[in-house]
Each structure stands twice: as structure tokens, then as C-alpha cells.
Amino acid sequence: MNKFKHSFAFKITAVILFAVFLTVFFLSVLGIAILVDNNMFYNSNITFFESKLCKNQANDYAARIFGSFMKYQYANSSSKPFILEDIQKDIYSSDNCNVSFTVKDSDGNIVLSNYDEPNYGFKDDYYYDDKSRGYIVTVSVRANLTECDEFYQLKIIFDIIHSLGSSILIVFVTFSGIFSVLLFILLMCAAGYRKGIEGVSLYGMDKIPFDIFTAAAGCVLVYGTEIVANVDLASNFFLIVIPVTFLCALSLIVYCMSFAARLKAKTLLKNTVIYIVCLFIYRVFKKFLSAFLFVFRNLNVLFKVLLIFGVITLFELILTAFMIISNGSGGLFFLWGIEKVLLCSFICYLTLHLRKLKEGGERIANGDISYRIDTSKMLWDLKKHGENLNNISAGISKAVEERIKSERMKTELITNVSHDIKTPLTSIINYVDLLKKENIENETAKEYLAVIDRQSARLKKMTEDLVEASKASSGSINVSPARTDIKELLSQAVAEYDERLKAVSLEPIVTLPDHETPVFCDGRLLWRVFDNLLSNICKYSLPATRVYLSVVETDGKVQIAFKNISKYPLNISSDELTERFVRGDSSRSTEGSGLGLSIAKSLTELQKGKFELSIDGDLFKVVITFDKMA
């Protein structure tokens, strides 16, 4: 089934076969209808001249003859006798038709005749009235029909249906109906699938808006049905009835296949002009509404209230005008004006207090927690809302004070504990120094002593860093800013670390300006910042790499940059690196408290500087920025 479902040739063949079978089904039903109408369904002995096909055609023929005769009579007032040449001899002559006719007036006089047919298969009289006179049209159909008019065509159709008979036509109806249904089901299953493409794939006609496609298919079916219903079966059966029926069947199956494909692809409703127009209107309306709301939201509160008030007033004005016209009194209009003046004054009063509340909320939100809103002249819920905002401000102030107090207590606790640790730690260090001077022969004891010496020194450094970090973060360090030459200070720091840098195979690349670069900072604290950063570089840089140090002036700023390649993978963000007790790689166990960068950042910010840390792969970069002094 999948093979046929994706085959284009199979679909084309099935579509044509469906149209053929449906056409056969329709024509077979038409044939059965003709048999029933002519009493031939159960009686096969009726001849063509006894059938309704012949009688109806003879009736139509007589009507045409009389119509042509009367048309000529009204057009010509002469009293000369009518002859055949007067009314289309080429049509009604014996050479061009299988019918002989005579037209007699009410007195029995023959007023028109083409010829007398002695050997006829059908003959009948037809009576017509024209105002005060009556006419008899006698029509005789020759027994041996020649190929020249509708009677011959009808006899061919009659002979075909007669030869087939009711049984064969019923078989045709049954089998053509069954095959049509089967082919329809197969085509509906195959609709929307193409060879080499997975899933549903639409053809070009399936992308035409469905409502337009439906209208086009409907027009074909409606006009096709109308043509078949009204066409002259005798002269146009083979030229019009069969082709139009086939075309209608073809249009029907193509439409149904497109419907099925769109349904499978879920584009049935979306691919319609109505949907597209509605969607366009919705989007335009949505944009218009968004634009209106945007403008409305950005208007001053007073303007918003006035706008709403104006709309309400306009509505009431129109309503009042109708009432005045209907009642004929102006007193209502006067009262309406007074009411509007009072209402406008009251709304403006409320709006001004709302504006006060808005400004107060904005100032509190921006950090002015000492601001208080004057609620003495406010009314009802506005006063309550203002007092709530004041309470929020007071609550925030209290929370900030408690936070500051907590931070201060934390700093004092760290400082006190650090001082308490220093006393026993100093004793340990002193006694370790004394033991190192003793002549100890036990090598294991010497190793133990070296570990105690190293770890006690590390603990001392950590304690000092902890105290300094606490003071720096709380702002407890005294800052004495003065004019400081950054170029000179960085040169001294690099010179101090020259030996340590060489010990770890690091090559410093220092870029300094030719002139002085003065900034307003505390040289002692900035030296501590440089010391922490250079110490970090010596500990964590990849050996045999370059370290880039530079001082650059840009737009009235002085930037000091430190760049190095990390020895370890930097599996942590730049923000986390400046937190306390954090190092670049949590899995390593190198010496250090994890406070160096935090201290450097706090000390920089205490001096009104900016400390920026960035990581790009293994590249570690710190940029310190100060305002340049004139």
C-alpha cells in the first residue's frame, strides 16, 4: 500500500479511472431513468416510435414549427400565402429533417407544409391557439430515419439503451458504483504523499486558499450539473453530456483529494482567505491596542484621568442632547454642567494625591528610605496607602540598620577570634623556631617539625588575611588617599616579584607609558592589591609562559591590567572567584586562603576604584580602573 500511496503514476491512473467509473455510473442511472420513463424497464418490445423520446421530440418539433410560423406572420402584414422559403427552408426541408409537417388554420386550410411523408413511423396532431384563431400542426416522422436531425441521434441513444436492457444497466450501476467507492477510498488514503518525501507533502493546488479552491470546484460542479440537466439530449449527448459528466467527476475527486491532503497536513483552516483576513485584522487590532495601551501607560496620571473623564463626558453630552430634543427642556443640561464641574474638581483633587503617592513610591524604590509622604490632607484609602508606604520605608530603614549592625558584629567577631588565635599561634611558631635550633637526630621528628612549621606559617597568613578581608569588606580600614604615580608603583611591585617570577619560569611583559600616570588613591592599600595579584600569578600561572602587565590611559581613566595563563582549568565563573574562600579549581590543594582576590577587590573599591575580573578559557585577566588626576 505504501508503494502505491507514494506513486504519482498510480494516483493519476486512479483519478482517471474514478472519473470514468463515476461517469459510467451516472450514465447508467440516466439510462435506467429513461427505461422507466418509457415503460421499457420490464417491457423490451417497445419501439423507438412508441417511446416518449420520440413523442417528446415530435412535440418540441411542432412547437418550433408553430413558433417560426407565428413569428413570420407577426413580422409581415401582407396577405400573400406563406411558403416554406419564408421560414428557414434549409432547416425544415425534406433533405434536412426526418419530419414532414402541415399547418392548418381553423377552417382546415393548409397554410404551411414542407412535404408529405407517406411512409412514417410516428404521426400526431398538435393544437395551438393564437388569439381568435386556432391551428393544427400535424407532424409525421419517417419510418426510415436518415442521419440529419435530432430524431436520428435519439434513436441511436434509444437503440443503445434498448440493446443493453435493464439488467446490464443495473450491473453497470452496481460495479461502477463499487469501483468508484473503492478508488475514492484509495485516493483519500494516498492524498498528500509524494515519492521520496516522508510525511505529508502538499502539491501546488493544495496551497491555493481552501475557500477559493472550494468556490472554484463548486462552480464547476454546479454549472456542470446545470448544463447536463438543461442540454438537448438528442443533439448533445456525445458532445456535451459525456465530457461534462467526466469533467465534473474529475473535479470532484481532485477537490476531495486536496481536502484530505490539507486535513492531514493540518492546514485546512489556516490556508483560507477568511482565516488570513481575520488573522490580519486581529494582528492590526492587537498592534493598535498595544500602541494605545503603550501611549496610555506613558501618560501622566492626571492626563489619563482627564482622558477617561472626557470620553465619559462626551457620551453623557450626546445622551443629554437626545433627552433635551425629546423633552424640550434645558434645565437638565444646566444641572449636568454643574455636576461635571464638581466631578472634575474632585477627580483632579484625587489625581494630585495619587501623583504624590506615585512620586513617594518611586523615591523609596530608588533607595531614599528616609523619605516620608505627607498624608495629612489625603482622604480614605489614599491616606491609608500613603501610611503603608511610609511604614514600608521605616521597615526598610530598620532592616538596613539591623543588617549593618549584623555585619559589624560579624567583623568584630572575626577580628576578636583572629586576635585570640594569634596568641597561641605566636607561641607555637616561637617554640617551633626553638626546636629547629636544637640538634634533633631523629629524621621522622625533623619531618614532623617541618610540617608544623609550614602549617603554622600558613595559619598565621590565613588569620591575617581573614582580619584584613573583614576590615576591607566592612570599610573599617582607614583610607588616606594622595597623589600616587601608578607607573612607578607597578614598576616597584614587579621588581619586588622578579625573583619569584623567575623561580616559577614566568616572563613578565610590562607595558608602561612614557609619562607619569597620577591617580588619587592610598598607595599603601594599592600596593597590597598589587601584592595579592602578583602573588596569585606566581602561585597559579602555567610555568614557562608570559605574564602581561600594563598601564593604559583612556578617556580620563587609568587602567592597570594583569594577564596570565592559568596552570589549572578555570571551572568557576569570574563572579565566584572574587567571593571569599574561593579558588579557581576546587579539586586542588595548593596553599592559600582563597581571600586574595576578595581582599584586592574590596581594597580597590574602598579607594573609589573599579575592579573587573574576566576569564576567557585559560586566560585570567584583572583590570583595575581609577580616575586620572590632572
C-alpha positions as CSV (number, residue, x, y, z in Angstrom):
1,M,0.0,0.0,0.0
2,N,2.8,2.4,0.9
3,K,4.3,1.9,-2.6
4,F,1.1,2.8,-4.4
5,K,0.4,5.6,-1.9
6,H,3.6,7.5,-2.9
7,S,3.4,6.7,-6.6
8,F,2.3,9.7,-8.8
9,A,1.5,7.4,-11.8
10,F,-0.8,5.3,-9.6
11,K,-2.7,8.4,-8.4
12,I,-3.1,9.8,-12.0
13,T,-4.4,6.4,-13.2
14,A,-6.7,6.0,-10.2
15,V,-8.1,9.6,-10.7
16,I,-8.8,8.9,-14.4
17,L,-10.4,5.5,-13.6
18,F,-12.5,7.1,-10.8
19,A,-13.8,9.8,-13.2
20,V,-14.6,7.1,-15.9
21,F,-16.4,4.8,-13.4
22,L,-18.4,7.7,-11.9
23,T,-19.3,8.8,-15.5
24,V,-20.4,5.3,-16.3
25,F,-22.4,5.2,-13.0
26,F,-24.2,8.5,-13.9
27,L,-24.9,7.5,-17.5
28,S,-26.2,4.0,-16.4
29,V,-28.5,5.7,-13.9
30,L,-29.7,8.0,-16.6
31,G,-30.3,5.0,-18.9
32,I,-32.4,3.3,-16.2
33,A,-34.3,6.5,-15.7
34,I,-35.1,6.6,-19.5
35,L,-36.2,2.9,-19.4
36,V,-38.5,3.6,-16.5
37,D,-39.9,6.8,-18.1
38,N,-40.6,4.9,-21.4
39,N,-42.1,1.8,-19.6
40,M,-39.2,-0.3,-21.0
41,F,-37.8,-1.5,-17.7
42,Y,-39.9,-4.6,-17.7
43,N,-41.1,-4.4,-21.4
44,S,-38.5,-4.6,-24.1
45,N,-40.9,-4.8,-27.1
46,I,-41.5,-1.0,-27.3
47,T,-40.1,0.6,-30.5
48,F,-38.5,4.0,-30.8
49,F,-41.6,5.5,-32.4
50,E,-43.7,4.3,-29.4
51,S,-41.3,5.8,-26.8
52,K,-41.6,9.1,-25.0
53,L,-38.2,10.1,-26.5
54,C,-39.8,10.2,-30.0
55,K,-43.1,11.7,-28.8
56,N,-41.5,14.5,-26.7
57,Q,-39.1,15.3,-29.6
58,A,-42.1,15.5,-32.0
59,N,-43.9,17.8,-29.6
60,D,-40.8,20.1,-29.4
61,Y,-40.6,20.0,-33.2
62,A,-44.2,21.0,-33.6
63,A,-43.8,23.8,-31.2
64,R,-40.7,25.1,-33.0
65,I,-42.7,25.0,-36.4
66,F,-45.6,26.9,-35.0
67,G,-43.3,29.4,-33.3
68,S,-41.4,30.1,-36.5
69,F,-44.7,30.4,-38.4
70,M,-46.2,32.9,-35.9
71,K,-43.0,34.9,-35.8
72,Y,-43.1,35.4,-39.5
73,Q,-46.8,36.2,-39.5
74,Y,-46.4,39.0,-37.0
75,A,-43.4,40.4,-38.9
76,N,-45.3,40.5,-42.3
77,S,-48.6,42.1,-42.7
78,S,-49.1,41.1,-46.4
79,S,-51.9,38.8,-47.3
80,K,-49.8,36.6,-49.7
81,P,-49.8,32.9,-48.8
82,F,-46.9,31.5,-46.7
83,I,-44.4,29.3,-48.4
84,L,-41.6,27.2,-46.9
85,E,-38.9,29.6,-48.0
86,D,-40.4,32.2,-45.7
87,I,-39.4,30.2,-42.5
88,Q,-36.0,28.6,-42.9
89,K,-36.4,26.2,-45.8
90,D,-32.8,24.9,-45.2
91,I,-33.9,23.6,-41.8
92,Y,-37.4,22.2,-42.5
93,S,-36.8,20.9,-46.0
94,S,-37.1,17.1,-46.6
95,D,-33.4,16.9,-47.2
96,N,-32.5,18.3,-43.8
97,C,-35.0,16.6,-41.5
98,N,-36.8,13.3,-40.9
99,V,-40.2,15.1,-40.3
100,S,-42.9,16.2,-42.6
101,F,-45.4,18.7,-41.3
102,T,-48.5,20.6,-42.2
103,V,-50.0,23.7,-40.5
104,K,-53.8,24.1,-40.9
105,D,-55.9,27.0,-39.8
106,S,-59.2,26.7,-38.0
107,D,-61.0,26.5,-41.4
108,G,-58.9,23.4,-42.4
109,N,-56.8,25.4,-44.9
110,I,-53.2,24.3,-45.2
111,V,-51.2,27.5,-44.6
112,L,-47.7,25.8,-44.5
113,S,-46.2,22.5,-45.4
114,N,-42.8,21.1,-46.3
115,Y,-43.7,17.7,-47.9
116,D,-46.0,14.7,-47.4
117,E,-44.3,11.6,-45.8
118,P,-46.2,8.5,-47.0
119,N,-44.1,6.0,-45.0
120,Y,-44.0,7.3,-41.4
121,G,-43.3,5.5,-38.1
122,F,-45.0,8.2,-35.9
123,K,-47.7,10.7,-36.7
124,D,-49.7,13.1,-34.4
125,D,-51.6,16.3,-34.4
126,Y,-50.8,19.3,-32.1
127,Y,-53.4,22.1,-31.4
128,Y,-52.3,25.7,-30.8
129,D,-54.4,28.9,-30.3
130,D,-53.4,32.4,-31.4
131,K,-55.9,35.0,-30.1
132,S,-59.1,34.2,-32.0
133,R,-57.8,31.6,-34.4
134,G,-56.7,28.1,-33.9
135,Y,-54.1,26.0,-35.7
136,I,-53.4,22.3,-36.1
137,V,-49.8,21.2,-36.6
138,T,-49.5,17.6,-38.0
139,V,-46.1,16.0,-37.5
140,S,-45.1,12.8,-39.3
141,V,-41.7,11.1,-38.5
142,R,-40.5,8.9,-41.4
143,A,-40.0,5.3,-40.7
144,N,-36.6,5.1,-42.2
145,L,-34.6,7.8,-40.4
146,T,-31.6,9.5,-42.1
147,E,-28.6,11.0,-40.4
148,C,-29.8,14.6,-40.5
149,D,-31.5,15.7,-37.3
150,E,-32.3,15.0,-33.6
151,F,-34.6,12.1,-34.2
152,Y,-31.7,10.1,-35.7
153,Q,-29.5,10.9,-32.6
154,L,-32.3,10.0,-30.2
155,K,-32.8,6.7,-32.0
156,I,-29.1,5.9,-31.6
157,I,-29.4,6.5,-27.8
158,F,-32.6,4.5,-27.7
159,D,-31.1,1.6,-29.5
160,I,-28.0,1.6,-27.2
161,I,-30.2,1.6,-24.1
162,H,-32.6,-0.8,-25.6
163,S,-29.8,-3.2,-26.5
164,L,-28.3,-3.0,-23.1
165,G,-31.5,-3.6,-21.3
166,S,-32.3,-3.1,-17.6
167,S,-30.2,-6.0,-16.3
168,I,-27.0,-4.9,-17.9
169,L,-27.6,-1.3,-16.8
170,I,-28.1,-2.4,-13.2
171,V,-24.9,-4.4,-13.5
172,F,-23.1,-1.2,-14.8
173,V,-24.6,0.8,-11.9
174,T,-23.5,-1.8,-9.3
175,F,-20.0,-2.4,-10.5
176,S,-19.2,1.2,-11.5
177,G,-20.5,2.4,-8.0
178,I,-18.4,-0.2,-6.2
179,F,-15.3,0.6,-8.1
180,S,-15.9,4.3,-7.7
181,V,-16.2,3.9,-3.9
182,L,-13.0,1.7,-3.7
183,L,-11.0,4.1,-5.8
184,F,-12.3,7.0,-3.8
185,I,-11.1,5.3,-0.5
186,L,-7.7,4.5,-2.0
187,L,-7.2,8.1,-3.3
188,M,-8.2,9.6,0.0
189,C,-5.6,7.4,1.7
190,A,-2.9,8.3,-0.9
191,A,-3.7,12.1,-0.8
192,G,-0.8,14.2,0.5
193,Y,2.0,11.7,0.0
194,R,4.8,12.0,-2.6
195,K,7.6,9.7,-3.6
196,G,10.9,10.3,-1.7
197,I,9.3,12.6,0.9
198,E,8.5,11.5,4.4
199,G,5.2,12.6,5.9
200,V,2.5,14.8,4.2
201,S,3.6,16.9,1.3
202,L,1.3,19.3,-0.5
203,Y,1.1,19.9,-4.2
204,G,0.8,23.3,-5.8
205,M,-3.0,23.2,-6.0
206,D,-3.1,22.3,-2.2
207,K,-1.6,25.7,-1.4
208,I,-4.4,27.6,-3.1
209,P,-6.6,29.1,-0.3
210,F,-9.2,26.5,0.5
211,D,-12.2,28.7,0.3
212,I,-11.2,29.9,-3.2
213,F,-10.5,26.3,-4.2
214,T,-13.9,25.2,-2.8
215,A,-15.7,28.0,-4.7
216,A,-13.9,27.1,-8.0
217,A,-14.8,23.4,-7.5
218,G,-18.3,24.2,-6.6
219,C,-18.8,26.4,-9.7
220,V,-17.6,23.5,-11.9
221,L,-19.9,21.1,-10.3
222,V,-23.0,23.4,-10.2
223,Y,-22.6,24.7,-13.7
224,G,-21.7,21.2,-15.0
225,T,-24.9,19.8,-13.4
226,E,-27.0,22.7,-14.8
227,I,-25.6,22.1,-18.3
228,V,-26.3,18.4,-18.2
229,A,-29.8,19.0,-16.8
230,N,-30.8,21.6,-19.4
231,V,-28.9,20.4,-22.5
232,D,-30.8,18.9,-25.5
233,L,-30.1,15.2,-25.0
234,A,-30.8,14.4,-28.7
235,S,-28.1,16.6,-30.2
236,N,-25.6,16.9,-27.5
237,F,-25.4,13.6,-25.7
238,F,-22.0,12.6,-27.0
239,L,-20.5,16.1,-27.4
240,I,-21.6,17.7,-24.1
241,V,-23.3,15.3,-21.7
242,I,-20.5,12.7,-21.5
243,P,-17.5,15.1,-21.5
244,V,-19.2,17.4,-18.9
245,T,-20.0,14.5,-16.7
246,F,-16.4,13.2,-16.9
247,L,-15.1,16.8,-16.1
248,C,-17.4,17.1,-13.0
249,A,-16.3,13.7,-11.7
250,L,-12.6,14.7,-12.3
251,S,-13.2,18.0,-10.4
252,L,-14.9,16.2,-7.6
253,I,-12.1,13.7,-6.9
254,V,-9.4,16.4,-7.2
255,Y,-11.2,18.5,-4.7
256,C,-11.7,15.6,-2.3
257,M,-8.0,14.6,-2.5
258,S,-6.9,18.2,-1.9
259,F,-9.3,18.3,1.1
260,A,-7.8,15.1,2.5
261,A,-4.2,16.3,2.0
262,R,-4.9,19.6,3.7
263,L,-6.7,17.8,6.6
264,K,-3.6,15.5,7.1
265,A,-1.2,18.5,6.9
266,K,-3.4,20.4,9.4
267,T,-3.6,23.5,7.0
268,L,-7.3,23.2,6.1
269,L,-8.5,26.3,8.1
270,K,-5.2,28.2,8.1
271,N,-4.9,28.2,4.4
272,T,-8.1,30.2,3.7
273,V,-8.7,33.8,2.7
274,I,-11.2,34.2,5.5
275,Y,-8.6,33.0,8.1
276,I,-5.8,35.1,6.6
277,V,-8.1,38.2,6.6
278,C,-9.3,37.5,10.2
279,L,-5.7,37.0,11.3
280,F,-4.6,40.2,9.6
281,I,-7.5,42.1,11.3
282,Y,-6.6,40.5,14.6
283,R,-2.9,41.5,14.3
284,V,-3.7,45.0,13.2
285,F,-6.2,45.4,16.1
286,K,-3.6,43.9,18.5
287,K,-0.9,46.3,17.4
288,F,-3.3,49.2,17.6
289,L,-4.4,48.2,21.1
290,S,-0.8,47.7,22.1
291,A,0.1,51.1,20.8
292,F,-2.9,52.7,22.5
293,L,-2.0,51.0,25.8
294,F,1.6,52.0,25.5
295,V,0.7,55.6,25.0
296,F,-1.9,55.4,27.7
297,R,0.6,53.8,30.2
298,N,3.2,56.5,29.5
299,L,0.7,59.4,30.0
300,N,0.8,61.4,33.2
301,V,-1.8,60.1,35.7
302,L,-3.7,63.4,35.5
303,F,-3.9,63.2,31.7
304,K,-5.2,59.6,32.0
305,V,-8.0,60.6,34.3
306,L,-8.8,63.6,32.1
307,L,-8.9,61.4,29.0
308,I,-11.3,58.9,30.6
309,F,-13.3,61.8,32.0
310,G,-13.5,63.3,28.5
311,V,-14.8,60.1,27.0
312,I,-17.5,59.7,29.7
313,T,-18.4,63.4,29.3
314,L,-18.8,63.1,25.5
315,F,-21.1,60.1,25.9
316,E,-23.2,61.9,28.5
317,L,-23.4,65.0,26.4
318,I,-24.7,63.0,23.4
319,L,-27.2,61.3,25.7
320,T,-28.3,64.6,27.3
321,A,-28.7,66.2,23.9
322,F,-31.2,63.5,22.9
323,M,-33.1,64.0,26.1
324,I,-33.3,67.8,25.5
325,I,-34.5,67.2,22.0
326,S,-37.1,64.8,23.1
327,N,-38.3,66.7,26.3
328,G,-37.7,70.3,25.0
329,S,-36.2,71.4,28.3
330,G,-32.8,73.0,29.1
331,G,-32.9,72.6,32.9
332,L,-31.3,69.1,32.7
333,F,-28.4,70.5,30.6
334,F,-27.7,73.1,33.3
335,L,-27.7,70.5,36.1
336,W,-25.5,68.3,34.0
337,G,-22.9,71.1,33.7
338,I,-22.8,71.8,37.5
339,E,-22.4,68.1,38.2
340,K,-19.5,67.9,35.7
341,V,-17.7,70.8,37.3
342,L,-17.9,69.3,40.7
343,L,-16.9,65.9,39.5
344,C,-13.9,67.2,37.6
345,S,-12.7,69.2,40.6
346,F,-13.0,66.1,42.8
347,I,-11.2,63.8,40.3
348,C,-8.4,66.4,39.9
349,Y,-8.1,66.5,43.8
350,L,-7.8,62.7,43.9
351,T,-5.4,62.7,41.0
352,L,-2.9,65.1,42.6
353,H,-2.8,63.0,45.7
354,L,-2.3,59.9,43.6
355,R,0.6,61.7,42.0
356,K,2.1,62.3,45.4
357,L,1.8,58.6,46.3
358,K,3.4,57.7,42.9
359,E,6.4,60.1,43.5
360,G,6.8,58.8,47.1
361,G,6.8,55.2,46.0
362,E,9.4,56.0,43.2
363,R,11.7,57.7,45.7
364,I,11.5,54.9,48.2
365,A,12.1,52.3,45.4
366,N,15.2,54.3,44.3
367,G,16.7,54.0,47.8
368,D,15.6,57.2,49.6
369,I,14.3,55.2,52.6
370,S,14.2,58.4,54.8
371,Y,11.5,60.0,52.6
372,R,8.1,60.4,54.1
373,I,4.8,61.1,52.3
374,D,2.6,63.9,53.7
375,T,-0.8,62.2,54.3
376,S,-2.4,64.9,56.4
377,K,-4.8,66.1,53.6
378,M,-5.4,62.8,51.9
379,L,-8.8,61.0,52.0
380,W,-9.8,57.4,52.7
381,D,-7.8,54.7,51.0
382,L,-5.3,57.2,49.6
383,K,-4.3,58.2,53.2
384,K,-4.1,54.5,54.2
385,H,-1.9,53.7,51.2
386,G,0.4,56.7,51.9
387,E,0.8,55.5,55.5
388,N,1.6,52.0,54.2
389,L,4.3,53.4,52.0
390,N,5.7,55.3,55.0
391,N,5.7,52.1,57.1
392,I,7.5,50.3,54.3
393,S,10.2,53.0,54.3
394,A,10.5,52.7,58.0
395,G,10.7,48.9,57.8
396,I,13.4,49.0,55.1
397,S,15.4,51.5,57.3
398,K,15.1,49.2,60.2
399,A,16.2,46.2,58.2
400,V,19.2,48.0,56.8
401,E,20.3,49.2,60.2
402,E,20.0,45.6,61.5
403,R,22.0,44.3,58.5
404,I,24.7,46.9,59.1
405,K,24.8,46.0,62.8
406,S,25.0,42.3,62.0
407,E,27.8,42.9,59.5
408,R,29.7,45.0,62.1
409,M,29.2,42.3,64.8
410,K,30.4,39.7,62.3
411,T,33.5,41.7,61.5
412,E,34.2,42.3,65.2
413,L,33.8,38.6,66.0
414,I,36.2,37.6,63.2
415,T,38.7,40.2,64.4
416,N,38.4,39.2,68.0
417,V,38.7,35.5,67.2
418,S,41.6,36.1,64.9
419,H,43.4,38.1,67.7
420,D,42.6,35.3,70.2
421,I,44.1,32.8,67.7
422,K,47.2,34.9,67.2
423,T,48.4,34.5,70.9
424,P,48.7,30.7,70.9
425,L,49.8,30.7,67.3
426,T,52.7,33.0,68.1
427,S,53.7,30.7,70.9
428,I,53.6,27.7,68.5
429,I,55.7,29.5,66.0
430,N,58.2,30.6,68.6
431,Y,58.6,27.1,70.1
432,V,58.9,25.7,66.6
433,D,61.8,28.1,65.9
434,L,63.4,27.0,69.2
435,L,63.0,23.3,68.3
436,K,64.6,23.9,64.9
437,K,67.7,25.2,66.6
438,E,68.0,22.0,68.7
439,N,70.1,19.1,67.4
440,I,67.5,16.6,66.6
441,E,68.8,13.4,65.1
442,N,65.5,11.6,64.5
443,E,64.7,12.2,60.8
444,T,61.0,11.4,61.4
445,A,60.8,14.1,64.1
446,K,62.5,16.6,61.8
447,E,59.9,15.9,59.1
448,Y,57.1,16.4,61.7
449,L,58.7,19.6,62.8
450,A,58.9,20.9,59.2
451,V,55.2,20.2,58.7
452,I,54.3,22.0,61.9
453,D,56.5,25.0,60.9
454,R,54.9,25.1,57.4
455,Q,51.3,24.8,58.5
456,S,51.7,27.2,61.4
457,A,53.1,29.8,59.0
458,R,50.1,29.1,56.6
459,L,47.7,29.5,59.5
460,K,49.2,32.8,60.5
461,K,48.9,34.1,56.9
462,M,45.3,32.9,56.7
463,T,44.5,34.7,60.0
464,E,46.0,37.9,58.8
465,D,44.1,37.7,55.5
466,L,40.8,36.9,57.3
467,V,41.2,40.0,59.5
468,E,42.1,42.2,56.5
469,A,39.3,40.8,54.4
470,S,36.7,41.5,57.2
471,K,38.0,45.1,57.6
472,A,38.1,45.7,53.9
473,S,34.6,44.4,53.3
474,S,33.1,46.4,56.2
475,G,35.1,49.6,55.4
476,S,36.9,49.6,58.7
477,I,40.3,50.3,57.2
478,N,41.5,53.8,57.2
479,V,42.0,55.2,53.7
480,S,44.4,58.0,53.2
481,P,44.3,58.9,49.5
482,A,47.0,61.0,48.0
483,R,48.5,61.7,44.6
484,T,50.1,58.3,43.5
485,D,52.1,57.5,40.4
486,I,50.6,54.2,39.2
487,K,53.5,53.7,36.7
488,E,56.1,53.9,39.5
489,L,54.1,51.8,42.0
490,L,53.7,48.9,39.4
491,S,57.3,49.1,38.4
492,Q,58.3,48.7,42.1
493,A,55.9,45.8,42.6
494,V,57.2,43.9,39.5
495,A,60.8,44.5,40.7
496,E,59.9,43.0,44.2
497,Y,58.5,39.9,42.5
498,D,61.3,39.5,39.9
499,E,63.0,36.6,41.8
500,R,59.7,34.8,42.5
501,L,58.6,35.1,38.9
502,K,61.9,33.7,37.6
503,A,61.6,30.8,40.2
504,V,58.4,29.6,38.5
505,S,59.7,30.3,35.0
506,L,57.3,33.2,34.3
507,E,58.4,36.1,31.9
508,P,56.8,39.4,32.8
509,I,56.0,41.6,29.9
510,V,55.5,45.1,31.3
511,T,53.9,47.9,29.2
512,L,54.1,51.4,30.8
513,P,53.5,54.9,29.4
514,D,56.4,57.3,29.0
515,H,55.0,59.9,31.2
516,E,53.6,60.0,34.8
517,T,50.2,58.5,35.5
518,P,48.9,60.0,38.7
519,V,45.7,58.9,40.4
520,F,44.1,59.9,43.8
521,C,44.4,56.7,45.9
522,D,46.1,55.2,49.0
523,G,49.5,53.9,47.8
524,R,49.7,51.6,50.8
525,L,46.4,49.9,50.1
526,L,47.0,49.8,46.3
527,W,50.4,48.2,47.0
528,R,48.5,45.5,48.9
529,V,46.3,45.0,45.9
530,F,49.3,44.6,43.5
531,D,50.9,42.3,46.0
532,N,47.9,40.0,46.2
533,L,47.5,39.8,42.4
534,L,51.2,39.2,41.7
535,S,51.2,36.5,44.5
536,N,48.2,34.9,42.7
537,I,50.1,35.0,39.4
538,C,53.2,33.2,40.9
539,K,51.0,30.5,42.5
540,Y,48.6,29.7,39.7
541,S,50.2,30.6,36.4
542,L,51.3,28.0,33.9
543,P,55.2,27.7,34.1
544,A,57.2,28.8,31.1
545,T,54.5,31.3,30.0
546,R,54.4,35.1,29.8
547,V,52.7,37.4,32.2
548,Y,51.4,40.7,30.8
549,L,51.2,43.8,33.0
550,S,50.2,47.2,31.6
551,V,49.1,50.7,32.4
552,V,46.9,52.4,29.8
553,E,45.2,55.9,29.8
554,T,41.8,56.1,28.1
555,D,39.2,58.9,28.3
556,G,40.4,60.3,31.6
557,K,40.9,56.9,33.2
558,V,43.9,54.9,34.1
559,Q,43.6,51.1,33.7
560,I,46.1,48.6,35.2
561,A,45.8,45.2,33.6
562,F,47.2,41.8,34.8
563,K,47.0,38.9,32.4
564,N,48.3,35.3,32.8
565,I,47.6,31.8,31.7
566,S,46.2,29.5,34.4
567,K,48.0,26.4,35.4
568,Y,44.7,24.7,36.2
569,P,41.3,24.5,34.4
570,L,39.2,27.5,35.5
571,N,36.0,25.7,36.2
572,I,34.4,28.6,38.0
573,S,32.8,31.9,37.0
574,S,34.6,35.3,37.4
575,D,32.0,36.5,39.9
576,E,32.5,33.4,42.1
577,L,36.3,33.9,42.0
578,T,36.0,37.2,43.9
579,E,33.9,35.6,46.7
580,R,35.7,34.7,50.0
581,F,37.4,31.4,50.4
582,V,37.1,30.5,46.7
583,R,39.9,29.3,44.4
584,G,39.8,28.6,40.7
585,D,39.8,24.8,41.0
586,S,38.1,23.3,44.0
587,S,39.8,19.9,43.4
588,R,43.4,21.2,44.0
589,S,45.0,21.6,47.4
590,T,47.5,24.4,46.8
591,E,48.3,26.8,49.7
592,G,46.2,29.9,50.0
593,S,43.2,31.1,51.9
594,G,41.0,32.0,48.9
595,L,40.8,35.6,50.2
596,G,43.4,37.3,47.9
597,L,41.0,38.4,45.1
598,S,38.3,39.3,47.6
599,I,40.7,41.5,49.5
600,A,42.0,43.1,46.3
601,K,38.5,43.9,45.1
602,S,37.4,45.3,48.5
603,L,40.6,47.5,48.8
604,T,40.2,48.8,45.3
605,E,36.5,49.7,45.8
606,L,37.4,51.4,49.1
607,Q,39.6,53.8,47.1
608,K,36.8,54.6,44.6
609,G,38.4,52.3,42.0
610,K,36.8,49.7,39.8
611,F,37.9,46.0,40.0
612,E,37.0,43.8,36.9
613,L,37.9,40.2,36.6
614,S,37.3,38.2,33.4
615,I,38.1,34.6,32.2
616,D,38.5,33.5,28.6
617,G,39.4,29.8,28.5
618,D,42.6,29.6,30.5
619,L,43.3,33.3,30.2
620,F,42.9,35.1,33.6
621,K,42.6,38.9,33.4
622,V,42.2,41.6,36.0
623,V,41.7,45.3,35.1
624,I,41.8,48.0,37.8
625,T,40.5,51.4,36.8
626,F,41.0,54.8,38.5
627,D,40.1,58.3,37.5
628,K,43.3,60.1,36.3
629,M,44.3,63.2,38.2
630,A,45.0,66.4,36.3
